[in-house]
């Protein structure tokens, strides 16, 4: 809004020197004022003027004989007067004598927006457009006032106007209107003409810019709210590219820079718009044509380079080809997404086809006019709504942008609702996680325990339980359910619930029971709804440690524990949930006082760095005698890819034998 306000202020400040857009010739009827009978009225000097193409400084002189020049009337096409269209230089001459007794008079000179003019009164330079010089440059020209400071005794003056037009030949010429009248009335007439022209050509740009700015702001807000949906960001960027084109056009109207510079900048902005629209379509449709899109984007951004070397014909062909490829590729991505079950892609498809078709028709008409297949007036492609003019592209692009806004808002609301449901599910999963991961460990005079749990997605499938028994022994269970996130957490909760209801604390017996529970839940849909989504399996290790140091342990496909830095070799066993009636072998070990026992999940071993290197068993062994939190944080910094669980037990029972062996640290 601030940018648009500044632009409006600039327009008001430049009202006295405004001009029409380069591609929109001045409408003579907009500036017409009937000649009144009063001597002090405005008189339109429409002719007959003497006209001659070419350039010669002598033609400015009042004494030059122009009787051999052709006559013409301003405001009429050259074709209707038998004059050939021209580009480059041409001169217009007229001897004007104001009515006797009239007030001192000024001249109002209005030109074709694509031409430059220099006015000479009796051979003396009196005024010119900005681009008229020894090396003329094309600007969007402004109507201007020439003050008549001297004249012949009878008030007559020879008006010689030097015109210059760049580019293709013009059938209307650089000069379109000259009016004479008192200074105050001419000033009012200039203000009236310029205000009408600005209202006619600029209002549509401002309206489009305001709408586009709102879309850019909306896309930015939506992206900041849902950063995972980058299509919102690209919606904002394509809107900013359109807004940039409007700013460039207005700067051209204000003659901030020449028309060639404005055209180059506009082509870059248009290429940015198409490239951003392609990226938006790619992300919105989730199309696999990523490489094709990137190649076309690079092609689009390089095309305007041709304008820097004045390869106009080459640029025209490349630009039209790129626009056709862009339209085809975008339609393919949207249509494919629609067929894959994305109805919002179908909603955008029709407005996009409308905008692409409108742009193609406009280019086709302009091409036909340039080849003289259609009359010149068809090249304007503008429509009137009251006194305001709109181009064909205005309507098609606004419909396209409006459809984008509608679909994006629909998707945003839907995603927000999904995220609310997901947040509720995560909150439920966290409450389940509290059952799986003890917040306090039952350290006693015989055992000192510590743990670390780092889920990869907030909640995970790892679980562990430390249950103190009546005989002062500890029953330790560490497991890992397949999968991640909410589903894995719910599956783990089923096993923990079954574990807490198990009366036996014999490790092998407990594993057999958990195996039956997991298989029964998966094979009986509805029994445990959380497990209905897909079959699962789980690795699990159970150990019972007595105050005397005796430990019985059984394993179902889990990593073996580390005893003072060395992995304990356990009999192999299938994971839970694979085969019914699996039996698990348990072994008995004797711990010595002062030994440390560390239970791990495979998230430690399978941590992977940016180079694809695993943390591995060797590094795991090197840190296995460290505190539980240190082990977990080391694996996480290396590159966490799965849930990490570490449970450490330090055996301090005085009923056990002291450890007389040398500490076993890994090399």
C-alpha positions in Angstrom: 0.0 0.0 0.0 2.8 2.4 0.8 4.4 1.8 -2.7 1.1 2.5 -4.4 0.6 5.6 -2.4 4.0 6.9 -3.4 3.2 6.1 -7.1 -0.1 8.0 -6.8 1.7 11.0 -5.3 4.2 10.8 -8.2 1.3 10.8 -10.7 -0.3 13.9 -9.1 3.1 15.7 -9.0 3.7 14.9 -12.7 0.2 15.8 -13.9 1.4 19.0 -15.6 3.9 17.0 -17.7 2.2 13.6 -18.1 2.0 11.5 -21.3 0.3 8.4 -22.6 1.9 5.0 -22.6 4.2 4.0 -25.5 1.9 1.4 -26.9 -1.2 3.5 -26.7 -1.5 6.4 -29.2 -3.1 9.6 -28.0 -6.8 9.7 -28.6 -7.3 13.1 -30.4 -10.9 13.2 -29.2 -9.7 13.2 -25.6 -7.9 16.6 -26.2 -10.4 18.2 -28.6 -11.9 21.5 -27.8 -14.2 23.3 -30.3 -13.0 26.6 -31.6 -15.1 29.4 -30.2 -16.0 32.7 -31.9 -14.2 34.7 -29.2 -10.8 36.0 -30.1 -9.5 34.7 -26.8 -10.7 31.1 -27.4 -8.5 28.1 -28.1 -8.0 27.4 -31.8 -7.0 24.0 -33.1 -4.4 24.3 -35.8 -5.1 21.2 -37.7 -3.9 22.4 -41.1 -3.1 22.5 -43.8 0.4 21.8 -42.7 3.4 21.4 -45.0 5.0 18.0 -44.5 8.3 16.5 -45.7 10.2 13.5 -44.4 13.9 13.8 -43.8 16.0 16.3 -41.8 17.7 19.6 -42.7 18.3 22.4 -40.1 17.4 25.0 -42.8 13.8 23.9 -42.7 13.4 25.7 -39.3 13.9 29.1 -40.9 10.9 31.4 -41.4 12.2 32.4 -44.8 12.5 28.8 -46.1 10.3 28.1 -49.1 8.1 25.1 -48.4 5.7 25.5 -51.3 6.9 22.2 -52.8 6.1 20.2 -49.7 2.9 18.1 -49.5 0.0 19.4 -47.4 -1.6 17.4 -44.7 -4.1 17.6 -41.9 -3.3 16.6 -38.3 -5.3 13.9 -36.7 -5.8 11.9 -39.9 -3.9 8.8 -41.0 -1.3 9.2 -43.6 -2.9 6.6 -45.8 -6.1 8.6 -46.2 -4.0 11.6 -47.3 -1.9 9.7 -49.8 1.3 10.0 -47.6 3.5 7.0 -46.9 4.2 6.0 -43.3 7.6 6.9 -42.1 10.2 6.4 -39.3 13.1 8.6 -38.5 13.0 12.4 -39.1 10.2 14.5 -40.7 9.3 18.2 -40.6 6.0 20.0 -40.2 5.6 23.8 -41.1 2.7 26.2 -40.8 2.4 30.0 -41.0 -0.1 31.1 -38.3 -1.7 34.5 -37.9 -3.9 34.9 -34.8 -7.1 37.0 -34.9 -6.6 40.8 -34.7 -6.9 42.1 -31.1 -6.4 38.7 -29.4 -4.4 38.3 -26.2 -0.8 37.0 -26.4 -1.1 33.3 -27.2 0.7 30.0 -26.3 0.9 26.8 -28.3 -0.1 23.4 -26.9 1.7 20.6 -28.8 0.5 17.0 -28.5 2.5 14.3 -30.1 2.2 10.6 -30.7 3.6 8.9 -27.6 6.2 7.1 -29.6 7.7 10.2 -31.2 9.9 13.1 -30.2 9.4 16.8 -31.2 11.3 20.0 -31.3 9.4 23.3 -32.0 10.9 26.3 -33.8 9.1 29.7 -33.9 10.5 31.9 -36.8 13.6 29.7 -36.7 14.2 30.1 -33.0 14.1 26.9 -30.8 11.0 27.3 -28.5 10.5 23.8 -26.9 11.0 20.1 -27.2 10.3 16.7 -25.7 12.8 15.1 -23.4 14.2 12.7 -25.9 14.8 15.1 -28.7 18.5 16.0 -29.1 21.4 15.6 -31.5 21.3 11.8 -30.6 17.5 11.4 -30.0 16.2 8.8 -27.6 12.7 7.4 -27.5 10.7 8.3 -24.4 7.0 8.1 -23.7 6.4 11.7 -24.8 4.4 14.3 -22.9 2.2 17.0 -24.4 3.9 20.4 -23.7 3.3 24.1 -24.0 5.4 26.6 -26.1 5.3 30.3 -25.2 5.2 32.7 -28.1 7.6 35.4 -27.1 8.0 37.2 -30.4 6.1 37.5 -33.6 5.7 39.7 -36.7 4.0 43.0 -36.4 0.7 41.4 -37.5 1.2 38.7 -34.8 1.9 36.0 -37.3 4.6 33.4 -36.6 6.1 30.5 -38.7 5.8 27.3 -36.7 8.3 24.6 -37.8 8.3 21.3 -35.9 11.0 18.6 -36.3 9.7 15.1 -35.6 11.5 11.8 -35.0 10.1 8.3 -34.7 12.1 5.2 -33.7 11.4 1.7 -34.8 8.8 0.7 -37.3 7.1 3.3 -39.6 4.2 5.2 -38.2 1.0 5.9 -40.1 0.0 8.9 -37.9 3.3 10.7 -37.6 5.0 12.2 -34.6 2.8 15.3 -34.4 -0.9 14.8 -33.7 -2.3 18.1 -32.5 -1.4 21.8 -32.1 -3.6 24.3 -30.4 -3.3 28.1 -29.9 -4.8 30.2 -27.2 -4.3 32.5 -24.2 -1.7 31.2 -21.7 -4.3 30.6 -18.9 -6.6 28.6 -21.1 -3.8 26.6 -22.7 -2.6 25.7 -19.2 -6.1 24.6 -18.3 -6.3 22.6 -21.5 -2.9 20.9 -20.8 -4.1 19.9 -17.4 -7.4 18.6 -18.8 -5.6 16.5 -21.4 -3.1 15.0 -19.1 -5.6 14.3 -16.4 -7.8 12.4 -18.9 -4.8 10.5 -20.3 -3.7 9.4 -16.8 -7.2 8.4 -15.9 -7.5 6.6 -19.1 -4.2 4.6 -19.1 -2.8 4.6 -15.5 -5.9 3.7 -13.4 -6.0 0.1 -14.8 -2.3 -0.3 -13.9 -2.9 1.0 -10.3 -6.0 -1.2 -9.9 -4.1 -4.3 -11.1 -1.1 -3.3 -8.9 -3.2 -3.0 -5.8 -4.8 -6.4 -6.4 -1.4 -8.0 -7.1 0.1 -6.4 -4.0 -2.6 -7.8 -1.9 -2.0 -11.3 -3.3 1.7 -11.0 -2.7 1.0 -10.0 0.9 -1.4 -12.8 1.4 1.0 -15.4 -0.1 3.8 -14.1 2.3 1.5 -14.4 5.3 0.4 -17.9 4.4 4.0 -19.0 3.8 5.0 -17.6 7.2 2.1 -19.5 8.8 2.8 -22.8 6.9 6.5 -22.9 5.9 6.3 -26.4 4.6 4.0 -25.3 1.7 6.4 -23.3 -0.5 3.7 -22.8 -3.2 2.5 -19.9 -1.0 6.0 -18.3 -1.3 6.0 -18.7 -5.1 2.5 -17.2 -5.3 3.9 -14.1 -3.5 6.9 -14.0 -5.8 4.9 -14.3 -9.1 2.7 -11.5 -7.8 5.7 -9.4 -7.0 6.9 -10.0 -10.6 3.6 -8.7 -12.0 3.8 -5.8 -9.6 7.3 -5.0 -10.8 6.0 -4.9 -14.4 3.4 -2.3 -13.3 6.1 -0.2 -11.6 8.3 -0.3 -14.7 5.4 0.8 -16.9 4.5 3.7 -14.6 8.2 4.7 -14.4 8.1 4.7 -18.2 5.0 6.9 -18.2 6.9 9.3 -15.9 9.8 9.3 -18.3 12.2 8.0 -15.6 14.0 6.1 -18.3 13.8 5.7 -22.1 11.4 3.4 -23.9 14.1 0.9 -24.9 15.3 0.6 -21.3 11.7 0.2 -20.1 11.2 -2.5 -22.7 14.3 -4.4 -21.6 13.3 -4.2 -17.9 9.8 -5.2 -18.7 11.0 -8.3 -20.5 13.1 -9.3 -17.6 10.2 -8.8 -15.2 7.9 -10.8 -17.5 10.5 -13.7 -17.6 10.7 -13.6 -13.8 6.9 -13.8 -13.7 6.7 -16.8 -16.0 9.6 -18.6 -14.2 7.9 -18.0 -10.8 4.6 -19.2 -12.1 6.2 -22.4 -13.4 7.8 -23.0 -10.0 4.4 -22.3 -8.3 2.7 -24.8 -10.6 5.4 -27.4 -10.1 5.0 -27.2 -6.3 1.3 -26.9 -6.3 0.8 -29.9 -8.6 3.6 -31.9 -7.0 4.7 -32.8 -10.6 7.7 -35.0 -11.2 8.8 -32.8 -14.2 11.2 -30.9 -12.1 14.2 -31.0 -14.5 12.0 -29.9 -17.4 10.8 -27.0 -15.4 14.3 -25.9 -14.4 15.5 -26.1 -18.0 12.6 -23.9 -19.2 13.2 -21.4 -16.4 16.8 -21.0 -17.3 15.8 -20.5 -21.0 13.3 -17.9 -20.0 15.8 -15.9 -17.9 18.4 -15.9 -20.7 16.0 -14.8 -23.5 16.0 -11.1 -22.6 19.8 -11.1 -23.2 18.9 -10.9 -26.9 17.4 -7.4 -26.3 20.8 -6.1 -25.0 22.3 -6.9 -28.4 19.3 -5.5 -30.4 18.4 -8.9 -31.8 14.8 -7.9 -31.9 13.6 -10.5 -34.4 15.5 -13.3 -32.6 14.1 -12.1 -29.2 10.5 -12.1 -30.7 10.8 -15.7 -31.9 12.4 -16.9 -28.7 9.9 -15.2 -26.5 6.9 -16.5 -28.3 8.4 -20.0 -28.3 9.1 -19.8 -24.6 5.6 -18.6 -23.8 4.0 -21.5 -25.8 6.3 -24.0 -24.0 5.4 -22.5 -20.7 1.7 -22.7 -21.4 1.9 -26.3 -22.6 4.0 -27.4 -19.6 1.8 -25.7 -17.1 -1.3 -27.2 -18.6 0.3 -30.7 -18.5 1.2 -30.4 -14.8 -2.2 -29.1 -13.8 -4.1 -31.6 -15.9 -2.0 -34.5 -14.6 -2.5 -33.4 -11.0 -6.2 -33.1 -11.6 -6.4 -36.6 -12.9 -4.4 -37.9 -9.9 -7.1 -36.7 -7.6 -6.2 -33.0 -6.9 -9.5 -31.1 -7.7 -8.0 -27.7 -6.9 -5.6 -28.2 -9.9 -8.7 -28.4 -12.1 -10.1 -25.2 -10.7 -6.9 -23.3 -11.7 -6.6 -25.0 -15.1 -9.5 -23.2 -16.8 -8.5 -19.6 -15.7 -4.9 -20.4 -16.7 -6.1 -21.5 -20.2 -8.1 -18.3 -20.4 -5.1 -16.1 -19.5 -2.8 -18.0 -21.9 -5.3 -17.8 -24.7 -5.9 -14.1 -24.2 -2.1 -13.4 -24.3 -1.7 -15.6 -27.4 -4.6 -13.8 -29.2 -3.2 -10.4 -28.4 0.3 -11.4 -29.7 -1.3 -12.9 -32.8 -3.3 -9.7 -33.5 -0.2 -7.5 -33.0 1.7 -9.7 -35.4 -1.0 -9.5 -38.0 -1.1 -5.7 -37.7 2.7 -5.6 -38.1 2.4 -7.6 -41.3 -0.4 -5.3 -42.6 -2.9 -8.2 -42.4 -5.2 -6.2 -40.1 -5.8 -2.4 -39.7 -3.7 -0.6 -37.1 -6.5 0.1 -34.7 -6.8 -3.6 -33.9 -3.3 -3.6 -32.4 -4.5 -1.6 -29.4 -6.5 -4.5 -27.9 -8.1 -2.3 -25.3 -11.7 -2.1 -23.9 -13.5 0.8 -22.2 -15.3 0.6 -18.9 -16.7 4.1 -18.6 -13.8 6.5 -19.1 -11.2 3.9 -18.1 -9.4 1.7 -20.6 -8.4 -1.9 -19.8 -6.2 -4.2 -22.0 -7.3 -7.7 -22.8 -4.6 -9.1 -20.5 -6.0 -7.1 -17.6 -9.2 -9.2 -17.4 -7.6 -12.6 -18.1 -4.7 -12.1 -15.6 -7.1 -10.8 -12.9 -9.3 -13.9 -13.4 -6.3 -16.1 -13.2 -5.0 -14.5 -10.1 -8.4 -14.6 -8.4 -8.6 -18.3 -9.1 -5.2 -18.8 -7.5 -6.3 -16.9 -4.4 -9.5 -18.9 -4.1 -7.7 -22.2 -4.4 -4.8 -21.3 -2.2 -7.2 -20.1 0.6 -9.1 -23.3 0.2 -5.9 -25.4 0.5 -4.7 -23.3 3.4 -7.9 -23.8 5.4 -7.8 -27.5 4.6 -4.2 -27.8 5.7 -4.9 -25.8 8.8 -7.7 -28.3 9.7 -5.4 -31.2 9.0 -2.7 -29.7 11.2 -5.2 -29.2 14.0 -6.1 -32.8 13.8 -2.5 -33.8 13.7 -1.7 -31.6 16.7 -4.5 -33.4 18.6 -3.0 -36.7 17.6 0.5 -35.7 18.6 -0.8 -34.6 22.0 -2.4 -38.0 22.4 0.8 -39.6 21.3 2.8 -37.7 23.8 0.5 -38.9 26.6 1.1 -42.4 25.3 4.8 -41.7 25.1 4.8 -40.9 28.9 3.8 -44.6 29.4 6.5 -45.9 27.2 9.4 -43.7 28.5 9.7 -43.5 32.3 10.4 -40.0 33.6 12.1 -41.3 36.7 14.2 -44.5 37.0 14.1 -46.5 40.2 17.7 -46.3 41.3 18.4 -48.2 44.5 21.3 -49.0 46.8 22.2 -51.8 44.4 21.7 -50.1 41.0 22.3 -46.7 39.7 20.3 -46.0 36.4 20.2 -43.3 33.8 18.6 -43.0 30.5 18.3 -40.8 27.4 15.5 -40.8 24.8 15.7 -38.7 21.6 12.8 -39.4 19.2 13.4 -38.4 15.6 9.8 -37.0 15.0 8.6 -35.9 18.4 7.2 -39.3 19.2 8.6 -42.6 18.1 8.6 -46.4 18.3 11.4 -47.0 20.8 10.3 -48.0 24.3 11.9 -49.1 27.5 10.7 -50.1 31.0 12.6 -50.6 34.3 10.5 -52.5 36.8 11.7 -53.0 40.4 10.6 -56.4 41.7 9.9 -57.6 45.3 13.1 -59.5 45.6 15.0 -56.2 44.9 15.9 -57.3 41.4 15.3 -55.1 38.3 13.4 -56.2 35.2 14.7 -54.2 32.2 13.0 -54.2 28.8 14.3 -52.2 25.8 12.5 -52.4 22.4 12.0 -50.8 19.0 8.8 -51.1 17.0 9.1 -50.8 13.2 8.1 -47.4 11.8 8.2 -43.9 13.2 5.9 -41.3 14.6 2.4 -41.7 15.9 1.7 -45.2 14.5 4.9 -46.6 16.0 4.2 -45.0 19.3 0.7 -46.5 19.5 2.1 -50.0 18.6 4.7 -49.6 21.3 2.0 -48.7 23.8 0.3 -52.0 23.1 3.4 -54.0 24.0 4.1 -51.9 27.1 0.5 -52.5 28.3 0.9 -56.2 27.8 4.3 -56.1 29.6 2.8 -54.5 32.6 0.1 -57.0 32.8 2.5 -60.0 32.5 2.9 -61.9 35.8 6.0 -63.7 34.8 9.3 -61.9 34.9 11.3 -64.6 33.2 12.9 -62.9 30.1 12.3 -65.7 27.6 8.7 -66.2 28.8 8.0 -62.5 28.6 9.3 -62.3 25.0 7.0 -65.2 23.9 4.0 -63.5 25.5 4.8 -60.2 23.7 5.2 -62.1 20.4 1.7 -63.6 20.8 0.2 -60.2 21.7 1.7 -58.5 18.6 0.7 -61.2 16.3 -2.8 -61.4 17.7 -3.4 -57.7 17.5 -2.3 -57.6 13.8 -4.3 -60.6 12.7 -7.5 -59.5 14.5 -8.6 -56.2 12.9 -10.3 -54.0 15.4 -8.8 -55.7 18.4 -6.2 -53.0 18.6 -7.3 -50.2 16.2 -3.8 -48.6 16.3 -2.3 -51.7 14.7 -4.9 -52.1 11.8 -3.0 -49.8 9.5 -0.2 -52.2 8.6 1.6 -55.3 10.0 4.5 -54.5 12.2 7.3 -56.2 14.0 9.5 -55.2 17.0 12.9 -56.0 18.3 13.1 -56.4 22.1 15.6 -57.3 24.8 14.6 -58.4 28.3 17.0 -58.7 31.2 16.5 -59.5 34.9 19.4 -58.4 37.2 19.5 -59.6 40.8 21.3 -57.9 43.8 23.9 -60.7 43.7 24.9 -59.7 40.2 23.3 -62.6 38.5 21.6 -61.6 35.3 19.3 -63.6 33.0 18.8 -62.1 29.5 16.9 -63.0 26.3 16.9 -61.3 23.0 14.4 -60.9 20.1 16.4 -59.4 17.3 17.7 -56.4 19.3 21.2 -55.1 19.7 23.1 -56.7 22.5 24.0 -54.6 25.6 27.5 -53.4 26.3 29.3 -54.5 29.4 32.1 -52.1 30.4 32.7 -51.2 26.8 32.3 -54.6 25.2 29.2 -56.0 23.5 27.7 -59.1 25.1 27.1 -61.8 22.6 23.6 -63.2 22.8 21.9 -66.1 21.1 20.0 -64.9 18.0 16.2 -64.6 18.1 13.5 -63.5 15.6 11.8 -60.1 16.2 8.4 -60.1 17.8 5.5 -60.3 15.4 7.2 -62.4 12.7 6.4 -66.1 13.5 3.9 -67.5 15.9 5.1 -69.8 18.7 8.7 -68.5 18.5 10.8 -69.6 21.4 13.6 -67.5 22.8 16.8 -68.7 24.5 18.0 -67.0 27.6 21.4 -67.0 29.1 22.7 -66.3 32.6 25.6 -63.9 33.3 27.4 -62.8 36.5 28.0 -59.1 37.0 30.7 -57.8 39.3 30.4 -54.8 41.5 31.4 -51.6 39.6 30.5 -52.8 36.2 28.4 -50.7 33.8 25.7 -52.2 31.6 24.4 -50.1 28.6 21.3 -51.0 26.5 21.0 -49.2 23.1 18.5 -48.9 20.3 19.7 -49.1 16.6 19.2 -45.3 16.3 22.7 -45.0 17.7 24.4 -47.4 15.3 22.4 -46.2 12.3 23.1 -42.5 12.8 24.3 -41.1 9.4 26.3 -38.0 8.6 26.0 -35.8 5.5 28.5 -37.9 3.6 26.3 -41.0 4.1 28.7 -42.6 6.6 27.2 -44.6 9.5 28.1 -44.1 13.1 28.6 -47.8 13.2 29.5 -50.4 15.8 33.1 -49.3 16.2 32.2 -45.7 17.3 29.3 -47.1 19.4 31.8 -49.3 21.2 34.1 -46.4 21.8 31.4 -44.4 23.6 29.5 -47.2 25.2 31.1 -46.8 28.6 30.1 -43.1 28.7 27.0 -41.7 30.4 23.7 -42.3 28.6 23.1 -38.7 27.7 26.6 -38.3 26.2 26.1 -41.4 24.0 22.7 -40.2 22.8 23.9 -36.6 22.0 27.0 -37.9 20.3 24.9 -40.0 17.9 22.5 -37.2 17.3 25.2 -34.7 16.4 26.7 -37.2 14.0 23.4 -37.4 12.1 20.2 -38.8 13.7 17.9 -40.7 11.4 16.0 -42.9 13.8 14.8 -42.8 17.4 17.7 -43.0 19.9 17.3 -44.8 23.3 20.1 -45.4 25.8 19.6 -47.0 29.2 22.7 -47.3 31.5 22.9 -49.4 34.6 25.8 -49.2 37.1 26.0 -52.2 39.4 26.9 -51.2 43.0 25.5 -54.0 45.1 27.7 -54.9 48.1 26.2 -58.4 47.9 28.2 -59.0 44.6 31.8 -59.7 44.2 34.0 -56.7 43.3 35.3 -56.4 39.8 39.0 -57.4 40.0 39.5 -57.3 36.2 41.1 -54.4 34.5 38.6 -52.0 32.9 37.7 -53.2 29.4 37.7 -50.1 27.2 37.6 -50.2 23.5 40.7 -49.3 21.6 
